[in-house]
Amino acid sequence: MTTVTGATQSATSTRWIQLVLGLIAMMSISSPQYGWAFFTKPLRDSLGVQLSALQVTFTLLIVLQTFLSPLQGYLIDKFGARLLIASGCLLSGLGWITAGYATSLTGLYLTYGLLCGIGTGIVYVGVVGLMVRWFPDRRGFATGVVAAGYGFGALLTNTPIYNMIDASGYQHTLIVFGIILGIVGAAAALALRLPTDDDVLPQPAVEVSSVGTPPDQMLRTNVFWLMFVMMTMMSTGGLMIISQFGAFSRDFGVTSVTVLGMAALPLALNIDRITNGLTRPFFGWLSDRIGRENTMAIAFLMEAAAVTLMLLLRDNALLFVLLSGVVFFGWGEIFSLFPSTLTDTFGAKHATTNYGWLYIAQGIGSILGGPLAALLREQTGSWLPVFTIVIALDALTGILALAALKPMRRAYAAG
């Protein structure tokens, strides 16, 4: 009994250390996605390109981050997390450094898009895959915490990046922050590891599968594809907002207004980073208690309502800024709810590889959410069609969580 208790205490300490290290690694790779809005205008001015062409960079970032994740997850499951995740952090930083020297769209695609996309994908799927293993009793909360690092990381860098672009130009900013973020992330990643048989972990808090369904079997189930479709719809709507936030804020006249003593755009982005970070552990924690699907319905329908109000009240800069925070609070939790739901359903044995397949939904969302949103704006001269699509996707996904996913998961578990 003493030996088991001692092993349990040791595993408890180790897993919380792993959580902190994973959080740091995730924070180090958040700026390529969440800081993109700061670079769109200076890049357009420097390269002389249309917004829709420039946004292909953002699409490449997310597509490569996600479409390669099944392979990356497999490699991590097979060979361990430490070196692969550290390499991903360094590759992400290198993408920013080399993007600082890019003089054409092609150069930007191959640096910011390609290198950052591959690097951030390795880190993201690797860290999430570690946490669902280390925290079987708090799976929603733990994945929410590290996913929050991906949202919170940009909170620490948004204002310095904004100020450095203004003072020294976007090229210098990319190089300096690429070096800093790459080194910090790699240092944290070198201490990460998978749990072993010697780590005595708590029992799951909710009903979960102990079978350990491999990817090829998972891909033949209807419940996986329903989750895939739902995550795709939520990713599409959220990325429409994220990728175009700077552009539609300028069109709405928000960026020229001072709110609470601060320029409205960086203030909104900072608030969004806070809420986009808080939502992940909060709704993950809530889902550990009231169920994954019930939590999805609450969060997704809340986002639909917030996007509607933000559109209707866009002439009020203060309300626009505050409501943008609510919008992100209703979106970011997909990165805690979907991986925990997936692992509950198909087991932890192949968790990293399995989540890699589901994470492709984020890549599909980026294809639809980035250039398509910009193209709709260019073709219609209005952001209204974009916002209408976002609201519809949010509402439909919230309804599907209760009406389809919940009964389908019960049937799969019973069968």
MARROSE-138002 format. One record per residue (C-alpha): residue number from 1; x, y, z. Coordinates in nm, 2 decimals, always signed. Each point is the difference from the previous one (the first is absolute). Layout:
N
NUM / X / Y / Z
...
***
This chain:
415
1 / +0.00 / +0.00 / +0.00
2 / +0.28 / +0.24 / +0.08
3 / +0.17 / -0.07 / -0.33
4 / -0.32 / +0.06 / -0.20
5 / -0.07 / +0.32 / +0.19
6 / +0.35 / +0.13 / -0.05
7 / -0.02 / -0.08 / -0.37
8 / -0.34 / +0.17 / -0.03
9 / +0.14 / +0.32 / +0.17
10 / +0.30 / -0.01 / -0.23
11 / -0.22 / -0.03 / -0.31
12 / -0.22 / +0.28 / +0.13
13 / +0.30 / +0.23 / +0.03
14 / +0.14 / -0.10 / -0.34
15 / -0.32 / +0.05 / -0.19
16 / -0.05 / +0.35 / +0.13
17 / +0.35 / +0.08 / -0.10
18 / -0.07 / -0.14 / -0.34
19 / -0.31 / +0.22 / -0.02
20 / +0.20 / +0.31 / +0.07
21 / +0.27 / -0.09 / -0.26
22 / -0.27 / -0.08 / -0.26
23 / -0.16 / +0.33 / +0.08
24 / +0.32 / +0.19 / -0.07
25 / +0.07 / -0.19 / -0.32
26 / -0.35 / +0.09 / -0.12
27 / +0.04 / +0.36 / +0.09
28 / +0.31 / +0.02 / -0.21
29 / -0.18 / -0.10 / -0.32
30 / -0.32 / +0.21 / +0.03
31 / +0.12 / +0.33 / -0.16
32 / +0.03 / -0.13 / -0.36
33 / -0.38 / -0.05 / +0.00
34 / -0.13 / +0.25 / +0.25
35 / +0.24 / +0.28 / -0.09
36 / -0.07 / -0.02 / -0.37
37 / -0.25 / +0.28 / +0.00
38 / +0.28 / +0.25 / +0.09
39 / +0.21 / -0.09 / -0.31
40 / -0.27 / +0.00 / -0.27
41 / +0.01 / +0.38 / -0.06
42 / +0.38 / +0.05 / +0.00
43 / +0.04 / -0.31 / -0.22
44 / -0.26 / +0.12 / -0.25
45 / +0.17 / +0.33 / -0.02
46 / +0.35 / -0.15 / -0.03
47 / -0.09 / -0.27 / -0.25
48 / -0.27 / +0.19 / -0.19
49 / -0.25 / -0.29 / +0.00
50 / -0.38 / -0.06 / +0.05
51 / -0.12 / -0.11 / +0.34
52 / -0.14 / -0.33 / -0.14
53 / +0.34 / -0.09 / -0.14
54 / +0.18 / +0.10 / +0.32
55 / -0.24 / -0.21 / +0.21
56 / +0.12 / -0.31 / -0.19
57 / +0.29 / +0.02 / +0.25
58 / -0.23 / -0.04 / +0.29
59 / -0.17 / -0.29 / -0.18
60 / +0.33 / -0.18 / -0.06
61 / +0.09 / +0.05 / +0.37
62 / -0.32 / -0.17 / +0.12
63 / -0.02 / -0.26 / -0.28
64 / +0.36 / -0.12 / +0.06
65 / -0.05 / +0.02 / +0.38
66 / -0.30 / -0.23 / -0.02
67 / +0.03 / -0.22 / -0.31
68 / +0.34 / -0.14 / +0.10
69 / -0.11 / -0.06 / +0.36
70 / -0.10 / -0.37 / -0.04
71 / +0.35 / -0.08 / -0.12
72 / +0.15 / +0.22 / +0.28
73 / -0.22 / -0.16 / +0.26
74 / +0.11 / -0.34 / -0.12
75 / +0.36 / +0.09 / +0.03
76 / -0.05 / +0.13 / +0.35
77 / -0.20 / -0.31 / +0.11
78 / +0.28 / -0.22 / -0.14
79 / +0.32 / +0.19 / +0.09
80 / -0.09 / +0.23 / +0.28
81 / -0.08 / +0.37 / +0.05
82 / +0.32 / +0.18 / +0.11
83 / +0.21 / +0.05 / -0.31
84 / -0.29 / +0.03 / -0.25
85 / -0.18 / +0.27 / +0.20
86 / +0.33 / +0.19 / +0.06
87 / +0.07 / -0.02 / -0.37
88 / -0.35 / +0.14 / -0.07
89 / +0.06 / +0.30 / +0.22
90 / +0.33 / +0.08 / -0.17
91 / -0.16 / -0.05 / -0.35
92 / -0.28 / +0.24 / +0.09
93 / +0.25 / +0.26 / +0.12
94 / +0.21 / -0.05 / -0.32
95 / -0.31 / +0.06 / -0.21
96 / -0.04 / +0.35 / +0.15
97 / +0.37 / +0.08 / -0.03
98 / +0.01 / -0.09 / -0.37
99 / -0.33 / +0.17 / -0.07
100 / +0.17 / +0.32 / +0.11
101 / +0.22 / -0.03 / -0.31
102 / -0.28 / -0.09 / -0.24
103 / -0.04 / +0.24 / -0.29
104 / -0.28 / -0.18 / -0.19
105 / -0.33 / -0.19 / +0.06
106 / +0.18 / -0.32 / -0.09
107 / +0.27 / +0.07 / +0.26
108 / -0.27 / +0.07 / +0.26
109 / -0.18 / -0.32 / -0.08
110 / +0.32 / -0.20 / +0.04
111 / +0.10 / +0.15 / +0.33
112 / -0.29 / +0.13 / +0.20
113 / -0.24 / -0.25 / -0.16
114 / +0.21 / -0.31 / -0.04
115 / +0.25 / +0.00 / +0.29
116 / -0.23 / +0.14 / +0.26
117 / -0.28 / -0.23 / -0.12
118 / +0.21 / -0.32 / +0.04
119 / +0.16 / +0.12 / +0.33
120 / -0.32 / +0.11 / +0.17
121 / -0.18 / -0.32 / -0.10
122 / +0.27 / -0.23 / +0.15
123 / -0.02 / +0.20 / +0.33
124 / -0.38 / +0.03 / +0.02
125 / -0.10 / -0.36 / -0.07
126 / +0.29 / -0.13 / +0.21
127 / -0.08 / +0.20 / +0.31
128 / -0.37 / -0.08 / -0.02
129 / +0.08 / -0.37 / -0.05
130 / +0.22 / +0.01 / +0.32
131 / -0.27 / +0.16 / +0.22
132 / -0.28 / -0.23 / -0.08
133 / +0.23 / -0.28 / +0.12
134 / +0.13 / +0.17 / +0.31
135 / -0.34 / +0.12 / +0.12
136 / -0.26 / -0.28 / -0.05
137 / -0.20 / +0.14 / +0.30
138 / +0.01 / +0.36 / -0.13
139 / +0.03 / -0.04 / -0.37
140 / -0.22 / +0.29 / -0.10
141 / +0.17 / +0.24 / +0.25
142 / +0.36 / -0.11 / -0.09
143 / -0.05 / +0.03 / -0.37
144 / -0.17 / +0.33 / +0.06
145 / +0.30 / +0.13 / +0.20
146 / +0.26 / -0.08 / -0.27
147 / -0.24 / +0.12 / -0.28
148 / -0.04 / +0.32 / +0.20
149 / +0.38 / +0.04 / -0.03
150 / -0.06 / +0.02 / -0.37
151 / -0.25 / +0.28 / +0.05
152 / +0.18 / +0.17 / +0.30
153 / +0.35 / +0.00 / -0.16
154 / -0.10 / +0.27 / -0.24
155 / -0.13 / +0.21 / +0.29
156 / +0.36 / +0.04 / +0.13
157 / +0.13 / +0.09 / -0.35
158 / -0.28 / +0.20 / -0.16
159 / +0.08 / +0.35 / +0.14
160 / +0.38 / -0.04 / -0.04
161 / -0.04 / -0.12 / -0.36
162 / -0.25 / +0.28 / -0.08
163 / +0.24 / +0.26 / +0.15
164 / +0.31 / -0.15 / -0.17
165 / -0.16 / +0.00 / -0.34
166 / -0.09 / +0.36 / +0.04
167 / +0.35 / +0.10 / +0.12
168 / +0.23 / -0.24 / -0.19
169 / -0.21 / -0.15 / -0.28
170 / -0.15 / -0.35 / -0.05
171 / +0.32 / -0.16 / -0.13
172 / +0.20 / +0.08 / +0.32
173 / -0.29 / -0.11 / +0.21
174 / -0.03 / -0.34 / -0.17
175 / +0.38 / -0.07 / +0.05
176 / +0.02 / +0.11 / +0.36
177 / -0.31 / -0.19 / +0.12
178 / +0.08 / -0.30 / -0.21
179 / +0.33 / -0.04 / +0.19
180 / -0.16 / +0.05 / +0.34
181 / -0.30 / -0.23 / -0.05
182 / +0.19 / -0.28 / -0.16
183 / +0.26 / -0.02 / +0.28
184 / -0.25 / +0.03 / +0.28
185 / -0.23 / -0.27 / -0.14
186 / +0.28 / -0.25 / -0.08
187 / +0.15 / +0.04 / +0.35
188 / -0.34 / -0.10 / +0.16
189 / -0.06 / -0.28 / -0.25
190 / +0.33 / -0.18 / +0.08
191 / -0.14 / -0.10 / +0.35
192 / -0.33 / -0.15 / -0.14
193 / -0.06 / -0.37 / +0.00
194 / -0.28 / -0.26 / -0.04
195 / -0.13 / -0.18 / +0.32
196 / +0.14 / -0.34 / +0.06
197 / -0.12 / -0.31 / +0.18
198 / +0.18 / +0.12 / +0.31
199 / -0.22 / +0.31 / +0.01
200 / -0.31 / -0.08 / +0.21
201 / -0.28 / +0.23 / -0.13
202 / -0.35 / +0.06 / +0.14
203 / -0.31 / -0.17 / -0.15
204 / -0.21 / +0.19 / -0.26
205 / -0.26 / +0.23 / +0.14
206 / -0.26 / -0.08 / -0.28
207 / -0.09 / -0.31 / -0.19
208 / +0.27 / -0.06 / -0.25
209 / +0.11 / -0.27 / -0.24
210 / +0.28 / -0.23 / +0.12
211 / +0.03 / -0.18 / -0.33
212 / +0.25 / +0.23 / -0.18
213 / -0.15 / +0.01 / -0.34
214 / +0.27 / +0.04 / -0.27
215 / -0.03 / +0.27 / -0.27
216 / -0.10 / -0.23 / -0.28
217 / -0.30 / -0.14 / +0.20
218 / -0.09 / +0.35 / +0.13
219 / -0.02 / +0.14 / -0.36
220 / -0.27 / -0.26 / -0.08
221 / -0.24 / +0.12 / +0.27
222 / -0.29 / +0.25 / -0.05
223 / +0.06 / +0.16 / +0.34
224 / +0.35 / +0.11 / -0.11
225 / -0.12 / +0.16 / -0.32
226 / -0.28 / +0.19 / +0.18
227 / +0.26 / +0.14 / +0.24
228 / +0.22 / +0.09 / -0.30
229 / -0.29 / +0.18 / -0.18
230 / -0.09 / +0.19 / +0.32
231 / +0.36 / +0.11 / +0.07
232 / +0.04 / +0.10 / -0.37
233 / -0.31 / +0.23 / +0.03
234 / +0.12 / +0.16 / +0.33
235 / +0.36 / +0.04 / -0.14
236 / -0.13 / +0.17 / -0.32
237 / -0.21 / +0.25 / +0.19
238 / +0.27 / +0.08 / +0.26
239 / +0.27 / +0.04 / -0.26
240 / -0.21 / +0.23 / -0.21
241 / -0.01 / +0.23 / +0.30
242 / +0.37 / -0.04 / +0.10
243 / +0.15 / +0.03 / -0.35
244 / -0.20 / +0.30 / -0.10
245 / -0.03 / +0.18 / +0.34
246 / +0.23 / +0.28 / -0.09
247 / -0.15 / +0.05 / -0.34
248 / -0.37 / +0.02 / +0.10
249 / +0.09 / +0.20 / +0.31
250 / +0.15 / +0.27 / -0.23
251 / -0.30 / -0.02 / -0.23
252 / -0.23 / +0.05 / +0.30
253 / +0.21 / +0.30 / +0.11
254 / +0.10 / -0.16 / +0.33
255 / +0.37 / +0.03 / -0.04
256 / +0.00 / +0.38 / -0.01
257 / -0.18 / +0.02 / +0.34
258 / +0.16 / +0.01 / +0.34
259 / -0.18 / -0.23 / +0.26
260 / +0.09 / +0.02 / +0.37
261 / +0.31 / +0.20 / -0.08
262 / +0.13 / -0.25 / -0.26
263 / -0.02 / -0.05 / -0.37
264 / -0.30 / -0.22 / -0.07
265 / +0.16 / -0.27 / -0.22
266 / +0.29 / -0.11 / +0.24
267 / -0.24 / +0.04 / +0.30
268 / -0.25 / -0.23 / -0.17
269 / +0.27 / -0.25 / -0.10
270 / +0.13 / -0.01 / +0.36
271 / -0.35 / -0.05 / +0.14
272 / -0.06 / -0.27 / -0.26
273 / +0.32 / -0.18 / +0.10
274 / -0.11 / +0.01 / +0.37
275 / -0.34 / -0.14 / -0.07
276 / +0.13 / -0.24 / -0.27
277 / +0.24 / -0.14 / +0.26
278 / -0.24 / -0.01 / +0.30
279 / -0.27 / -0.18 / -0.20
280 / +0.21 / -0.31 / -0.05
281 / +0.07 / -0.11 / +0.36
282 / -0.34 / +0.14 / +0.11
283 / -0.22 / -0.19 / -0.24
284 / +0.24 / -0.30 / +0.02
285 / -0.06 / +0.00 / +0.38
286 / -0.37 / +0.04 / -0.05
287 / -0.01 / -0.29 / -0.24
288 / +0.17 / -0.22 / +0.25
289 / -0.31 / +0.06 / +0.22
290 / -0.31 / +0.05 / -0.22
291 / +0.11 / -0.19 / -0.31
292 / +0.17 / +0.08 / -0.32
293 / -0.31 / +0.05 / -0.22
294 / -0.19 / +0.21 / +0.25
295 / +0.30 / +0.23 / +0.02
296 / +0.04 / +0.02 / -0.37
297 / -0.36 / +0.11 / -0.04
298 / +0.04 / +0.28 / +0.26
299 / +0.32 / +0.13 / -0.15
300 / -0.09 / -0.02 / -0.37
301 / -0.34 / +0.16 / +0.04
302 / +0.15 / +0.27 / +0.22
303 / +0.24 / +0.09 / -0.28
304 / -0.27 / +0.02 / -0.26
305 / -0.18 / +0.25 / +0.22
306 / +0.31 / +0.20 / +0.06
307 / +0.10 / +0.02 / -0.37
308 / -0.36 / +0.12 / -0.08
309 / +0.02 / +0.28 / +0.27
310 / +0.35 / +0.10 / -0.11
311 / -0.12 / +0.05 / -0.36
312 / -0.31 / +0.19 / +0.11
313 / +0.19 / +0.23 / +0.24
314 / +0.31 / +0.05 / -0.21
315 / -0.05 / +0.38 / +0.00
316 / +0.07 / +0.00 / +0.37
317 / +0.38 / -0.05 / +0.04
318 / -0.01 / -0.09 / +0.37
319 / -0.27 / -0.26 / -0.04
320 / +0.17 / -0.13 / -0.32
321 / +0.32 / -0.06 / +0.20
322 / -0.17 / -0.16 / +0.29
323 / -0.22 / -0.22 / -0.21
324 / +0.30 / -0.12 / -0.20
325 / +0.13 / -0.14 / +0.33
326 / -0.33 / -0.19 / +0.05
327 / +0.03 / -0.14 / -0.36
328 / +0.34 / -0.14 / +0.07
329 / -0.12 / -0.14 / +0.33
330 / -0.26 / -0.20 / -0.19
331 / +0.25 / -0.13 / -0.26
332 / +0.33 / -0.09 / +0.16
333 / -0.13 / -0.29 / +0.20
334 / -0.03 / -0.22 / -0.30
335 / +0.37 / -0.08 / +0.06
336 / -0.08 / -0.15 / +0.34
337 / -0.34 / -0.15 / -0.06
338 / +0.07 / -0.19 / -0.33
339 / +0.33 / -0.17 / +0.10
340 / -0.14 / -0.10 / +0.34
341 / -0.32 / -0.13 / -0.16
342 / +0.20 / -0.19 / -0.26
343 / +0.23 / -0.16 / +0.26
344 / -0.30 / -0.09 / +0.22
345 / -0.16 / -0.17 / -0.30
346 / +0.30 / -0.18 / -0.15
347 / +0.24 / -0.04 / +0.29
348 / +0.34 / +0.14 / +0.09
349 / +0.23 / -0.26 / -0.16
350 / +0.01 / +0.17 / -0.34
351 / -0.11 / +0.34 / +0.12
352 / +0.26 / +0.21 / -0.17
353 / -0.04 / -0.16 / -0.34
354 / -0.38 / -0.01 / +0.03
355 / -0.02 / +0.37 / +0.09
356 / +0.23 / +0.07 / -0.29
357 / -0.27 / -0.13 / -0.23
358 / -0.27 / +0.21 / +0.17
359 / +0.22 / +0.31 / +0.00
360 / -0.01 / +0.00 / -0.38
361 / -0.34 / +0.16 / +0.04
362 / +0.18 / +0.32 / +0.11
363 / +0.19 / -0.01 / -0.33
364 / -0.32 / -0.03 / -0.20
365 / -0.14 / +0.29 / +0.20
366 / +0.30 / +0.21 / -0.09
367 / -0.06 / -0.06 / -0.37
368 / -0.36 / +0.12 / +0.04
369 / +0.06 / +0.26 / +0.27
370 / +0.30 / +0.19 / -0.13
371 / +0.00 / +0.07 / -0.38
372 / -0.38 / -0.07 / -0.04
373 / -0.09 / +0.27 / +0.25
374 / +0.23 / +0.25 / -0.17
375 / -0.14 / -0.10 / -0.34
376 / -0.36 / +0.04 / +0.11
377 / +0.08 / +0.35 / +0.13
378 / +0.17 / +0.09 / -0.33
379 / -0.28 / -0.14 / -0.21
380 / -0.29 / +0.14 / +0.20
381 / +0.15 / +0.31 / +0.14
382 / -0.14 / -0.09 / +0.34
383 / +0.09 / -0.21 / +0.31
384 / -0.36 / -0.10 / +0.05
385 / +0.01 / -0.33 / -0.19
386 / +0.31 / -0.10 / +0.20
387 / -0.17 / +0.07 / +0.33
388 / -0.32 / -0.18 / -0.11
389 / +0.20 / -0.31 / -0.08
390 / +0.18 / +0.01 / +0.34
391 / -0.33 / +0.03 / +0.19
392 / -0.16 / -0.28 / -0.19
393 / +0.29 / -0.24 / +0.05
394 / +0.02 / +0.07 / +0.37
395 / -0.37 / -0.05 / +0.06
396 / -0.02 / -0.32 / -0.21
397 / +0.30 / -0.16 / +0.18
398 / -0.15 / +0.08 / +0.34
399 / -0.32 / -0.18 / -0.09
400 / +0.19 / -0.30 / -0.15
401 / +0.19 / -0.05 / +0.33
402 / -0.33 / -0.09 / +0.18
403 / -0.21 / -0.13 / -0.28
404 / +0.26 / -0.22 / -0.18
405 / +0.33 / -0.04 / +0.18
406 / -0.13 / -0.09 / +0.34
407 / -0.23 / -0.29 / -0.10
408 / +0.26 / -0.12 / -0.26
409 / +0.28 / -0.02 / +0.27
410 / -0.23 / -0.19 / +0.23
411 / -0.09 / -0.25 / -0.28
412 / +0.37 / -0.04 / -0.08
413 / +0.10 / -0.07 / +0.36
414 / -0.29 / -0.25 / +0.04
415 / +0.08 / -0.18 / -0.31
***
